Amino acid sequence: MSKQGQACPSFENPPVIETVLSVQFEALQAFSTVHFGLFWEKVRNRFPETKDHPALPPTIERQQDSTLAARIRFEAMDSFTPQRLWLLNKKNTEMVQLQNDRFIKNWRCTDGNKYPRYAASIKPAFESDYAEFIRFVADQGLGEIKINQCEVTYVNHIVAGEGWNDLDEVAKIFSIWKQAEIVEFPGQAEDYAWRSRYPIFDSKNEWVGRLHADIQPALSINDNKPMYVMTLTARGMCGNDFDFFDIGHEAIVKSFKNLTTPNMWKIWKEI
Amino acid sequence: MNSALAIENWGATAYAPQVRKPKSRTVETVSMDAFARRERVAYSVPRVMQISVGSQEIKLTIEGSTTTPLWFQPVIDSMSERWGALAGWDSYDARPTDLDHAIKLLNYLSQILPDKAVAPIITPLADGGLQAEWHHGDKDIEVVVPFGEPARYYYFDAETDLEEEEELEDRHIETVRNHINSL
């Protein structure tokens, strides 16, 4: 998967319901619980709600990782569980997540708000909030931020009723499934799930990260409609700061198109 | 496993899972105790173990394998044998070996070392930190976690006279791994 070749696709009504941009950096040793509150004071007018969560473990994609390579992590038995803070806006459409080695920005689709586009809104909004965090870290003397990994995630809800109806009709949605002849055993599957990983290369064909594709059957809680949840996560590092975002975003949108069918592109109104 | 959990593990933490529920429990129901389970690795399911190092307990989470890497036990043994439990363990003014720094070193080693890497000798430092050392032929490698200072690595090849000493940042992990693979 490299930058060359296919043009970046775009859809008028993509099924994306959430985007995540995340930078992971070397842990700020001086960052303590009190800094969550101090940072919240800075952004409280835009993010008035908070929720506590356990911190995410550090994750770094490595080129030589095979599927079976062991990843091991050591922690003190009696150590304080590291925390992650969610800061949510009033409409619950935007969220900042903060921990001592990550800054994450989420956008979520709720009733009526359309996907605001990566270049026009998602990335600039991240840059603005991240700049606020950088200023805070400098003001508090918390040390230098050394980014070691970037992550872009797109969550898509592909809901029944548009181009397909039952969860067994995966071939209508995803190009990766070719409907085989149905035989008595095991018969027709009721639903399907899929996970795959792909290397990501930059324009010089250097390995810079990995794309994770995950497809799971689910039901909409609002109306019980069947859906497939397609999550595409690009994780890696190249250049300085968050240069990887653009490469990761490109890998996601091109892969999204190539993993789905022309039938669905029409429904999502390819531009 | 449900879809919300899957996203938590795979992505950077989406918060939309509350708008859906998992369609099927298939993934849970197939995890009955099948005989063949010993022949495969569920690489997405972490295992948590408790290990003792120098009379202290450490939590170990392992993903992607049912076994620990070959370097793991020799490193734990070496660390335990040389653990400086009390102040002055070196007959001078050494501080007791600090558990947090030991954990930091172990986490560096887990990032750097391939599963079948040559295990280093672990040496406590007088300031309470630790270092991992490899001395093979003309080559010396050290990964040093000093107390209260950034970790660093040292490499020396007497044959080529190549010497490196740097702060151990993520961009150096590959370099140190290559040095260790060259032993």
Interface residues (C-beta under 8 A of the other chain):
Chain A: I17 E18 V20 S22 E26 L56 P57 I60 Q64 T67 L68 A69 A70 R71 I72 R73 F74 E75 A76 M77 D78 W86 M95 Q97 R102 I104 N106 R108 K146 N148 E151 T153 V155 H157 L167 E190 D191 A193 H212 D214 Q216 P217 A218 L219 S220 I221 N222 P226 M227 V229 T231 T233 R235
Chain B: S3 A6 I7 W10 G11 A12 T13 A14 Y15 A16 Q18 V19 R20 K21 P22 K23 S24 T26 V27 V41 Y43 Q50 E57 I58 K59 L60 T61 I62 E63 G64 S65 T67 T68 P69 F72 L99 D100 I103 L106 N107 S110 Q111 P114 D115 E169 D170
